[in-house]
Amino acid sequence: MPESKPRKKIERRPQEAAAKEYKPNPVWFKPVMFGLMIVGLLWIIIFYITQGLWPLPAAGSWNIMIGFGIAIVGFLMTTRWRS
């Protein structure tokens, strides 16, 4: 078996690593994140208040899962939020 040569480590400067690590989010990120959480909550509230007539009557109780799904996407976005 031929011996492989050891690979050279590429060293990064601390400034480059820090600059890459702390880039702020785009301007649209925060409104979309909070908007998804609010829309998900409103979806569930509207479903309960209208006794299943709104937002999607054909979905039935799945409207709760749809609302939670929308809100969870917003909550998952908080893990990527940087100021």
Contacts in CASP RR format, 6 or more apart in sequence:
PFRMAT RR
TARGET T0000
AUTHOR 0000-0000-0000
METHOD contacts of the structure
MODEL  1
MPESKPRKKIERRPQEAAAKEYKPNPVWFKPVMFGLMIVGLLWIIIFYIT
QGLWPLPAAGSWNIMIGFGIAIVGFLMTTRWRS
22 82 0 8 1.000
23 82 0 8 1.000
24 82 0 8 1.000
24 83 0 8 1.000
25 80 0 8 1.000
25 81 0 8 1.000
25 82 0 8 1.000
25 83 0 8 1.000
29 77 0 8 1.000
29 80 0 8 1.000
29 81 0 8 1.000
30 81 0 8 1.000
32 74 0 8 1.000
32 77 0 8 1.000
33 74 0 8 1.000
33 77 0 8 1.000
33 78 0 8 1.000
33 81 0 8 1.000
34 74 0 8 1.000
35 74 0 8 1.000
36 70 0 8 1.000
36 71 0 8 1.000
36 73 0 8 1.000
36 74 0 8 1.000
36 77 0 8 1.000
37 71 0 8 1.000
37 74 0 8 1.000
37 75 0 8 1.000
39 67 0 8 1.000
39 70 0 8 1.000
39 71 0 8 1.000
40 67 0 8 1.000
40 68 0 8 1.000
40 69 0 8 1.000
40 70 0 8 1.000
40 71 0 8 1.000
41 67 0 8 1.000
41 71 0 8 1.000
43 55 0 8 1.000
43 63 0 8 1.000
43 66 0 8 1.000
43 67 0 8 1.000
43 70 0 8 1.000
44 63 0 8 1.000
44 64 0 8 1.000
44 67 0 8 1.000
44 68 0 8 1.000
44 71 0 8 1.000
46 54 0 8 1.000
46 55 0 8 1.000
47 54 0 8 1.000
47 55 0 8 1.000
47 63 0 8 1.000
47 64 0 8 1.000
47 67 0 8 1.000
52 60 0 8 1.000
52 63 0 8 1.000
55 63 0 8 1.000
55 66 0 8 1.000
56 62 0 8 1.000
56 63 0 8 1.000
56 66 0 8 1.000
59 66 0 8 1.000
END
